[in-house]
Amino acid sequence: MDFDRIKEKLSILADAAKYDVSCSSSGSKRKNTNKGLGDSSGMGICHSYTEDGRCVSLLKILLTNHCIFDCAYCVTRKSNDIKRAAFKAQEVVDLTISFYRRNYIEGLFLSSGIFKDADTTMERLIQVAKKLREEENFNGYIHLKSIPGASDELMREAGLYADRLSVNIEIPTKSGLKLLAPDKNHEDFMKPMKKVKNEIIQYKQESRIIRSTPKYAPAGQSTQMIVGATGESDRDIMYTSNFFYKNYQMRRVYYSGYVPVANDPRLPALGTQVPVLRENRLYQTDWLMRFYGFDVREILNNDYPHLDMEIDPKLSWALRNREHFPVNINRADKSMLLRIPGVGLKSVNKIIQARKFRKLNWEHLKKIGIALNRAQYFITCDSRIWEKNDYSSDRLKQIIIQNSASKFRKDTGQLSLFS
Ligand code: SF4
């Protein structure tokens, strides 16, 4: 093996893969069998935090950064003058096994530019996963990128080897896709997603009857959207996410702030800041939809097509819907507790447990860990009213921003997802 060439390929193809953020995952139940290598059961992924809070690592690479397409937002586009490389399937297998044995990684995230056509590329991705599973008896985590336009048969095969499959929709609207990737067809993304969804359902049903039914993509499917490359509103982005969650059993939608990679009048200029805060607000909205019982239309609609960058979306909703507050912490049902700004999912569960034994007051709530700098204006409990709450919503927003600014004055700048 030419180690210098492999090293060079690794540096090119790992660098090219860094723009894909759709690699954190959890929920796979693949067990180590036959004294094989690795065990991805319950494990998350990829220098990233899993939903259960653990940080895990993946070998995250492209099979090749050659591509026949010219998507304007992508560093791998064919018109970009960059160094190109391609791994052979066996080289990726050898790298994965050798990194795994050295304890550098717990799995593989494999994506690719499109070699010749969708099926040829998908076949090579599957070849890597198949070799890992069948020849190396590798039971670690494998996340395979599904290539838009790949045939149903290949998508079926991919799910038998991979823990997770993902097709990146990239641009949230059809018009944006047409503008930036005119060679691509919206349907090419939908077809493999639909196939994966149907296979997941079918394999699950079969496994209830035949216990030996193999697992199909046990960690489900995910997708990624680029934020800020075109003029989509936050409403456009989140309505698209909502569509995927509802219709394609999507496990996760990832939001990736556009990193300017091209001098192109259709795109933000080189040097434009990556919209990190917007990305964070979209994730918060995503959580409100998935875990807090919000309908996306309550947060974003024709009157409010954009998220407020100054405050989190739950607080923004509460300030627009003051008639629902104050909420009595000792009596309200779970769905209403979840809507109080500054009260997270864990705190809600703790409140429900604790109030079985006593009426809760401010001190109890502080100990439970709710963010009183926000919550105090929206709740009552077994204490005197903290502060007279007859401010206008605009005034209250400013007070809360000031409170938060003083609380986090010494903050490191790390954005928290929720509280
Ligand atoms: S098809 Fe994928 S890899 Fe190729 S240019 Fe478009 S986004 Fe990049």
Residues whose N, C-alpha, C, O or C-beta is under 5 A from the ligand:
A	BS01	SF4	C67 F69 D70 C71 C74 T76 R77 S112 G113 I114
